[in-house]
Amino acid sequence: QVQLVESGGGLVQPGGSLRVSCAASGLSFRNYAMSWYRQAPGKERELVAGISSAGGSTNYADSVKGRFTISRDNAKSTVYLQMNSLKYEDTAVYYCNARRSSSEYWGQGTLVTVSE
């Protein structure tokens, strides 16, 4: 059974930093491209950042370029999203996604709230 378990969300002030993690089990993690998506209240889910299976290629939404960094540790079957210089508009539920060919899995999400 495949499980993606996000952690690390919480309340942070504007300008602050937070790192969210996603621990995977039940799949060959190193063979999957991993991504972070987010969904703010009343909005559609959007891609935040992605990383290739070996970690050599990353991509980011324009809104987070230069502030967020995605990374992975294949030995720990974990993907991370380091978020710096957080803004109010970064408030959302952040979801982990694993994809390989026609297989795709989602985590349950972790809430990040940017507020005073």
C-alpha positions in Angstrom: 0.0 0.0 0.0 1.4 3.3 -1.1 1.5 6.1 1.5 2.7 9.6 1.2 2.7 11.4 4.6 3.3 15.1 4.7 4.5 16.9 7.9 5.9 20.2 9.0 3.0 22.5 8.2 2.0 25.2 10.7 1.6 28.9 11.4 4.4 31.2 10.4 4.7 35.0 10.2 5.1 36.8 6.9 8.8 36.8 5.9 9.4 33.6 7.9 10.5 30.1 6.8 9.1 26.7 7.0 10.1 23.2 5.7 7.5 20.6 4.9 8.4 17.0 4.3 6.8 14.0 2.6 7.7 10.5 3.6 6.9 7.8 1.1 6.4 4.1 1.6 5.1 1.2 -0.5 6.7 2.3 -3.7 10.1 2.4 -5.4 10.7 6.0 -4.4 13.8 6.6 -6.4 11.8 5.8 -9.6 9.2 8.5 -9.1 9.2 12.1 -9.9 8.0 14.1 -6.9 6.1 17.3 -6.8 4.5 19.7 -4.3 1.1 21.2 -5.1 -1.0 23.5 -3.0 -4.6 24.5 -2.8 -5.7 27.8 -1.2 -9.3 28.3 0.0 -11.6 28.8 -2.9 -8.9 28.2 -5.5 -7.8 25.3 -7.7 -4.9 23.1 -6.8 -1.7 24.3 -8.4 1.8 23.0 -9.0 4.4 24.6 -6.7 7.6 22.6 -7.5 8.7 19.4 -9.0 11.9 17.3 -8.9 13.0 14.4 -11.1 13.5 10.9 -9.9 17.3 11.3 -9.5 17.0 14.9 -8.3 18.9 16.4 -11.1 16.1 18.5 -12.5 13.7 20.8 -10.7 11.0 23.2 -11.7 9.0 25.9 -9.9 6.0 28.0 -10.2 6.8 31.6 -11.0 5.2 32.7 -7.8 7.7 30.8 -5.7 10.9 31.0 -7.7 13.8 32.2 -5.6 11.9 31.6 -2.4 11.2 27.9 -2.3 13.5 24.9 -2.8 12.5 21.3 -3.5 14.9 18.5 -2.6 14.8 14.8 -2.1 16.6 12.1 -0.2 16.2 8.8 -2.0 17.8 6.9 0.9 15.1 8.2 3.2 12.3 8.1 0.6 11.5 11.7 1.5 11.0 14.9 -0.4 11.2 18.3 1.1 10.0 21.8 0.3 12.0 24.6 2.0 9.9 27.8 2.0 11.6 31.1 2.7 10.3 34.7 2.6 6.8 33.4 3.1 3.9 35.6 2.0 0.2 35.8 3.0 -0.7 34.3 -0.4 1.4 31.2 0.3 -1.3 30.1 2.8 -2.7 26.8 1.5 -2.8 23.1 2.1 0.4 21.6 0.6 0.1 18.2 -1.1 2.9 15.8 -2.0 2.6 14.0 -5.4 4.4 11.0 -6.7 4.3 10.2 -10.4 5.7 7.5 -12.7 4.3 6.7 -16.1 0.5 6.1 -15.5 0.9 5.7 -11.7 0.2 8.7 -9.5 -0.2 9.0 -5.8 -1.2 11.9 -3.4 -0.7 12.6 0.2 -3.3 13.9 2.6 -1.9 17.4 2.7 -0.4 19.7 5.4 -1.7 23.1 6.2 0.6 26.1 6.0 -0.8 29.4 7.3 1.1 32.6 6.9 -0.3 35.2 9.3 0.7 37.7 11.9 
